[in-house]
């Protein structure tokens, strides 16, 4: 499967949406109507801009991918906060009784994951961002995509289950994420694109969270040693970006409409 790289212009569009919402978080995160309007406007603007830049990509494909990204990000955050209480949001919610996260934050996760997919596939890291299926575990080698997908999902499940149980432990909260990163490197290997993504995740991810915590008053972590950010979330940004970098193009490929083949009756004579 060969994946088309996203352009710098597309990255700029999705980055602008993140910057716009981030400015809102840092200035009026506790104002639900204003934040809701801002996130909805950011969603609309970036979708329109994308449809003009990539008319062949298909609006249906883009909307479906963005909807899935929103669902994945929103459910993970909601489950972490309301299901397991491993951290808390400090802003008011308009979904009382359903979620301690406001609707705008749940929608914002779609913009975040869409931006990360665009970043991971950007042409600035190389012309071919296609996922590599190779898996090596000792003498075992596999080039079947489903093997890599299953192994990555197992890492997600293992790290999530670990943090649900050990988020208050000063060592066991982050050790499974460090181990997951080491396992990912050992069995999949990292090319130059993935090494750069890891470096960005380890630096930019925590800085943005520190901004949201210290300036925007958005949320609170336990064991927030790094400006309110725990070590485990720093490592989780790196591991999760690697996995999303592999899964996002596969999902986009599945959502692309298949070309309609001309039937014998419809072919010109």
C-alpha positions, 0 to 999 in steps of 0.5 A: 500500500503506497500512501500519498504524503500530505503537503506542507500547506495541508499541515499549515491548515491543520496546524492553524486550527490547533493554534486557534483553539489553543489560543482560546484555551489559554484565554477563555477555556472556562467559557463554554459557548465561546469555546464551543463556537471556536472549535466548531468554526475551526472544524468548518474552516479546516474542512473547507480549506482541505476540500479545496486543496485536495478535491480528489481526496473526497469530502466523504473520506475526509469527514469519515476519517475525521469522525473516526478520529474524533470518536477515538480521541474523545472516548479515550479521554472520557474513559481516562477521566470519567472511567478511571479518574487518572486525571481531571478536567478543571473547566466546566462541562455542558454534559453534566451527568454524562461527561466531566469533559465539555462537548468542545473538548471532545470535538477538539480531539478530532482536530488533534488526531487529524493534525497528528495524522497530517504531521505524521504523513507530511512530505517534509519527512520524505516523499513516501509515508506508507506504513511498513508492515515488517515485524521482527521478534527473534527468529520470527519475521512477518510482513503481514499488515495484520500482524503489525496492527495486532501487535500495536493494538496490544501495546495500546491495551497493555499501557492503558491497563497499566496506567489505569492501575498505577497512575499514582505510583511514581515509578510504575506509572511511567515504566510501562510506557518506556517499555512499550517504546523499547518494544516498539523500536525492537520489533518494528524498527524506526525509520528517519520519519519515525525517529523525528516524530518521536523527537517532536512528540517528546518535546512539543507534546509536553510543552503544549500540555504545560501551556494548557495546564499552567496558562489555560487551566484546562486539566490536572494530572497526578505526579505532574513533575514537569510543569504539571505534566507527568512523565508517563504522558510524555512517553505516551505521546511518543508511543501513541504518535508512532502507532497513529502514524501507522494506523492512520494511512491504513484507515484512510486507504480503507475509507477511499472510494473504490473506482467503479469499473466499466461493465461490458454493457457500459463500455463504448463500442 
